[in-house]
Amino acid sequence: MTSAEFEAFMNQMDSLSARLDKQRAKFEKEKVQIDEKIAEKTKELENKRRKGECGRAWQVLQQRIDMGKTCEEDILAGIDKSPEAREVRGYLTQNMSYVRDSVEDADDEDNEAAQARVALDKGMTRLREWESQYAAQRNQAS
């Protein structure tokens, strides 16, 4: 490899590295925004539960969560054996197929959750491909 070829190769590597860094930064920014939105929606849901808008069982369970006597994970996992937790799990089991179908319905252009999941999956696949290419090119240079 001549000096000019090596320099061109290194420039290409630098360019690819910069693109990877830019893509990572973009994904990190999107992740922060998604995390903030999830936190906001979680607070809204907790307030609805406290007000009884999600039913009496969730209202009781949210009071117990607020007092530190249970947590959402224990309720959903079946560790919390209270009648309210059993009621909530029964309701969730009945509706899980609807939720799964909703998130997986990528053919519906109006389904924001499915479309966001598809876009994120494509972006992550692209990032992994770029990283693989970058690693392969670095190995060739060695």
Backbone torsions as a table, in degrees:
resi	resn	phi	psi	omega
1	MET	NA	127.6	179.8
2	THR	-77.2	168.2	179.7
3	SER	-61.8	-39.7	179.9
4	ALA	-66.9	-41.8	178.4
5	GLU	-64.4	-41.9	179.2
6	PHE	-63.4	-42.9	179.7
7	GLU	-64.2	-41.6	177.7
8	ALA	-63.3	-42.3	178.5
9	PHE	-61.4	-45.5	-179.7
10	MET	-64.6	-37.1	176.4
11	ASN	-63.6	-41.0	177.6
12	GLN	-63.5	-40.7	178.7
13	MET	-64.4	-43.0	178.5
14	ASP	-62.0	-41.3	179.2
15	SER	-63.9	-45.1	178.9
16	LEU	-63.7	-41.6	178.5
17	SER	-62.3	-41.4	179.3
18	ALA	-64.7	-40.2	178.0
19	ARG	-64.5	-40.9	177.5
20	LEU	-62.3	-45.1	179.3
21	ASP	-61.4	-41.4	179.7
22	LYS	-64.7	-42.9	179.6
23	GLN	-65.8	-41.6	177.2
24	ARG	-60.9	-44.5	179.5
25	ALA	-61.2	-40.9	178.8
26	LYS	-62.3	-45.8	179.4
27	PHE	-64.0	-39.2	178.8
28	GLU	-63.7	-41.8	178.5
29	LYS	-63.3	-44.2	178.1
30	GLU	-63.1	-38.7	179.4
31	LYS	-62.7	-43.2	178.3
32	VAL	-60.8	-43.8	179.7
33	GLN	-63.6	-41.7	178.7
34	ILE	-65.1	-43.4	178.5
35	ASP	-60.4	-40.9	178.7
36	GLU	-64.8	-41.6	179.5
37	LYS	-66.0	-39.8	177.7
38	ILE	-62.7	-43.7	178.9
39	ALA	-61.8	-41.3	179.2
40	GLU	-63.9	-46.1	-179.7
41	LYS	-66.4	-34.9	178.1
42	THR	-63.9	-44.6	178.3
43	LYS	-62.4	-42.1	178.3
44	GLU	-60.5	-44.1	-179.9
45	LEU	-63.8	-43.8	179.1
46	GLU	-60.6	-40.9	178.1
47	ASN	-64.8	-40.3	177.4
48	LYS	-63.2	-40.4	178.7
49	ARG	-63.4	-43.7	179.8
50	ARG	-60.1	-36.6	-178.5
51	LYS	-79.8	-9.0	-179.5
52	GLY	87.0	9.9	-178.3
53	GLU	-70.7	-15.7	179.1
54	CYS	-104.9	12.2	179.8
55	GLY	103.0	160.3	-177.2
56	ARG	-63.8	-37.6	-178.2
57	ALA	-61.0	-46.8	179.7
58	TRP	-67.9	-32.7	178.3
59	GLN	-62.6	-46.0	178.2
60	VAL	-63.6	-45.8	-179.1
61	LEU	-63.5	-40.0	179.5
62	GLN	-64.7	-36.7	175.7
63	GLN	-62.5	-42.1	179.1
64	ARG	-67.1	-37.0	176.2
65	ILE	-63.0	-46.2	-179.1
66	ASP	-61.0	-31.4	179.8
67	MET	-86.2	-3.8	179.4
68	GLY	80.1	16.2	-178.4
69	LYS	-87.9	-16.0	176.2
70	THR	-156.3	177.2	175.4
71	CYS	-143.7	163.5	-177.0
72	GLU	-59.8	-38.8	-179.9
73	GLU	-61.8	-41.9	179.1
74	ASP	-66.1	-36.8	178.7
75	ILE	-64.3	-49.9	-175.9
76	LEU	-71.1	-32.1	-178.3
77	ALA	-81.9	-10.8	179.4
78	GLY	92.1	5.0	177.8
79	ILE	-71.1	-39.9	175.0
80	ASP	-77.4	115.1	-175.2
81	LYS	-99.0	10.4	-177.8
82	SER	-63.8	156.6	178.6
83	PRO	-58.0	-37.1	179.9
84	GLU	-65.8	-41.3	179.1
85	ALA	-65.9	-40.6	177.3
86	ARG	-62.9	-39.3	178.7
87	GLU	-62.8	-45.8	-179.8
88	VAL	-63.9	-44.5	179.2
89	ARG	-62.0	-39.1	178.4
90	GLY	-62.7	-43.5	178.8
91	TYR	-64.1	-43.0	-179.8
92	LEU	-64.9	-40.0	179.5
93	THR	-61.1	-41.7	179.3
94	GLN	-62.8	-32.6	-174.1
95	ASN	-100.0	-3.8	-176.9
96	MET	-61.0	-38.6	-179.1
97	SER	-64.8	-37.6	177.3
98	TYR	-64.1	-44.6	-179.5
99	VAL	-64.4	-46.6	179.4
100	ARG	-58.4	-47.0	179.5
101	ASP	-61.7	-37.7	-179.4
102	SER	-65.0	-45.1	-178.3
103	VAL	-72.0	-32.0	-177.4
104	GLU	-87.5	-7.5	-176.9
105	ASP	-77.9	72.5	-177.4
106	ALA	-73.8	-13.4	178.7
107	ASP	-75.4	-19.4	179.9
108	ASP	-85.1	107.0	-176.4
109	GLU	-66.0	-19.3	179.1
110	ASP	-87.7	-5.7	-179.0
111	ASN	-85.0	95.1	-175.9
112	GLU	-61.0	-40.2	-178.0
113	ALA	-63.3	-47.0	-179.1
114	ALA	-66.5	-42.2	-179.0
115	GLN	-66.2	-38.8	177.9
116	ALA	-65.8	-40.6	178.5
117	ARG	-63.4	-42.3	179.9
118	VAL	-64.1	-44.6	180.0
119	ALA	-63.4	-42.1	178.8
120	LEU	-65.0	-42.9	177.7
121	ASP	-59.6	-43.8	179.6
122	LYS	-64.2	-43.4	179.2
123	GLY	-62.7	-42.8	179.2
124	MET	-66.8	-37.6	176.7
125	THR	-63.3	-44.3	178.2
126	ARG	-61.1	-43.3	179.9
127	LEU	-62.6	-44.4	178.5
128	ARG	-62.7	-38.4	177.9
129	GLU	-63.7	-44.6	179.3
130	TRP	-62.0	-42.7	179.4
131	GLU	-62.9	-40.2	177.9
132	SER	-64.2	-42.8	178.5
133	GLN	-62.8	-43.4	-179.7
134	TYR	-61.5	-45.9	-179.9
135	ALA	-64.2	-40.5	179.5
136	ALA	-64.7	-41.5	179.0
137	GLN	-66.8	-37.8	177.1
138	ARG	-64.4	-40.0	178.9
139	ASN	-65.7	-35.8	177.7
140	GLN	-67.0	-33.3	-178.1
141	ALA	-73.8	-23.9	-176.4
142	SER	-74.9	NA	NA
